[in-house]
Each structure stands twice: as C-alpha cells, then as structure tokens.
Amino acid sequence: MIARLESTPGIEGATAVNTPPFAGTGGWEAPAFTAEGQDPGRAERNPPLNLESVRPNYFSTFEVPLVRGRVFTPFDRPGAPSVAVVSEDLATRTWPGADPVGKRLKFGRYDSRDPWLTVVGVVKGTRYRELAEPRPTLYVPAAQFIMAAPMLVLRTRLPLARVAPLARARVQAVDPNVDVLRVTPFAELLEAPLARPRFNAFLIDAFGVTALVLAAIGLYAVMAEHVRQRYPELGVRMALGATGSDVLRLVLGEGLRLAGLGAVIGLAGATAAARVLRSLMFEVRPLDPTSLLGAASLVMGASLLACYAPARRATRVDPVAVLRAP
C-alpha cells in the first residue's frame, strides 16, 4: 500500500504511523532506559522518552533531517540486529561530547532482559507529540517492534480534494475491505494545540492595545492642561523673541521626558512581572531585549503623537493677549 501511494504522481512521501501528531504520549512513552557505559545511578534519572515505532520512509515523509549515521532500511527486520535512531537532544543528554552512533541502550535497568539497541543514526528533534515542549525521542523499526499502524501520512502539494480519492483508491486496490474513514490536513491538527496560545496572545494583544490607548489619552490630557497653564510663561518667551519652533521643541521635549520616565518605570515593572508572564509565552523569553525595547519605542511614539497637538497649540499663543489676561 505504501509503495502504491509513493508511486502516485503528486504524492511525495507516504508512511504509516501509530498516533497522529500532537496526541501526547498516549501510552507511547518509553520506560526508564540504560545506556551502555552509563553510571547505573544516572540511568535512574534518565528523562522520559517519546517512543516511536516507525517505518524506513518515516523520516523522509516528515522531512526530519538526519544529523549523522543512517535511518532505518528494509533490512532492519526481525532476525537482524536490534537498532534504534535517537533525536539529537537525547543523544546530547545521554552521551555528551561523544558520537552516539554505535552506542547501545536498552529499556529498564542494566540487568533487564530487554535486548540492547544499537544506535545507527541521529536526527533532529521534533515536536511531533507535544507542540509546546519538545521531548527526547527514541525511534525503533516497526518491523522489530510493532507493525500495526492505523493511520497513513502523505506529504503532497496537491489539494485535499484530489488527495482523498487517490488515497482511498490505492488503499482499496490492496484490500477492498479497508476504507479511509477520514482525511485531515496537517494545519487542522494544529488547531487544538494552538487554541490556548492563540487565545492568550489575543488577550495580551487586547490588553496591550488598551493600555497603549489609555496611556496616549492620559498623556494627551496631562500635556494639554500643562501647556494651557503655562500660556503666560510661553507668551513671555515669545514676547522676548522665542519662535514657534522654540516653543514646539520645549513642549515636545518635556512630553518626551515624561514618557521616557514612564517607559523606564514600565520596563522595571515588566522585569518584576517576568516570572508571571513566563507561563503565557511560547519560545519567547520574558526579558527578551528586542520585545522590551520595541514596546518602549512604541510607547514613546504614541507619547510623541499625544504631545504634538498641545505643542502645536502652544505655538499659536498670542503674546499680547496672554499678557493682558488677568
């Protein structure tokens, strides 16, 4: 069936899998493992692994890059030496500073009866099971572990409406009693794990925009009143020779100094709140300098716009009228 699918024009890769992407461990979590030459005490602290029983075309279908060694081949079958492929993060944790290809590991303690698995390749880490947090992954050949797989994965650039009938036809050509019950694009599978991060991002954006608007309105009101109260002073300055540009620079400078002080206080507050915000962020450091400087620059820009209208009004002050006012 896989061969028929891969030979279909428009289908670039096909493989069978046990669980869909982003399904969590679902019971496919490897037990504690022991690496050859590893301290037995350290083996007890080895992290949990995602265990994947895959076919040779799994890595090419998902386009998982090979770092070193090789991936599985049809020769990795029952009766052949037991082999495994590990993710790069698993290799780094288990054999730091050493080449993992040729190393051996087994499930359970060192004295367990499980066979030793020889590492034949290292691949890049993936987020196949959990989108938010990558976990080390141990891959074993399906032919040496579990052959059953209820799902097919196809990599194609064809529209879904064309892929579905092709897949159904190729499957039924092998066994007319088997049908493809559901065809789901990868983007649809992303909806569930991304729902909460997107909602959090929407709330943060809404609060951020609201805070920015309120800050701009407040600064505008403060600067407008501040400038109005200084009309006599500004009238005297203009009577003594100050130009409209001088008054504009004076008012804008005071507004920007006030905004700068607020930005400094805001950055200090953001630093203090970083621990609370950490749980709402994905692959972004709470104290990311680019984000903080960008937010401060945005506030300064809004403050500049809020100060401009009062500053322009100040340049149109009539010195004579102001000085004659009681």
Steps between C-alpha positions, in 0.01 A plus 500: 500500500780743586676416174182569301453835673863609453481417129191721455579827315467793737569301818857566614510276805288247686534308824287335767488623861352381828379835632414835339713809560454694828320207665722500810674186620182292484675206663792524256745619760815295534575370849823579678796404287865419553779601268805280461784629715266727693518524877211286639405781736471742211285256304233536768484872418475469123213715370180344363513443127252515219508156342425479129467174306561614142560372151806581286317775306383679816788748510483590130121544513517736798825652371680444830866592431765234558787634711735202480493129431206353312125450530321167488499279191290198398787283626425603861256213544445210741813289527727795422689686776271719710561863410370844594513861386510775763415867491784747530391622846491141630848434364636818659356415842600134497845516338621861546801578283506151342380358169183303581513290181600148605400553864248263655203547732217288636170549680500458875796440727838373392407144604165497316437233240407746228739486204768761446416745222792629294472866399546528124394861447426837655223729371386850587254537785132543417177609668298211365334410830495832685507834322587718800786295644735278298598172661780257418387227265609142448413348162490124447428310175136395475607164360691428823246649740132555400384478141136600557423858395147631442594827327670610182698821455537649154722791403362673194443838340172389346173642632319288757208442261737319260704313761206338679366297204852400400576369848171311521555342158855384580394352834205309356715374216694307764200395711143587392379444858708787637387859461647839586252641748640849541743729319639788706748768391793563729391861558175376652690286750679815615175667602462318833854555641504859374155594637616601848820680388299694244238594760776612740660701220164661419449601864851637534460695174164639614637606838811645338305707248261619774790600722668682212182693413436593863860610543481719188167655608626563851822655379310716253270627774788569739708678239204703372421626850866552582549712186182698565618591851832618354349734239617814695855363515495404133360844414791665682749275319352589163487871592873480576576347162427128524371358171224246446767234436662579836167459679427178309835349597450607863158339534592183308819463702312516829244247375768258383685531830177406679446208260860387544459493876182296459676258263778444755243430773313270261814304414571455869144375551533260206819360648327444832204329330715278275448189713120533476509552122729204435211249501316699229786509252620250242867501400528864606703610799306731734801734509565487127687827427348541154144472633560734793675766291232470233224553758683798650550652154131452423400680818743782423355534150144513636611757756657713229172504307306580818728799573500640150150656502554695829841605375353632173237698692774650716673639190185699413487684835452876457754659738305829522168331583663272756687783675186714517293217648430542874 
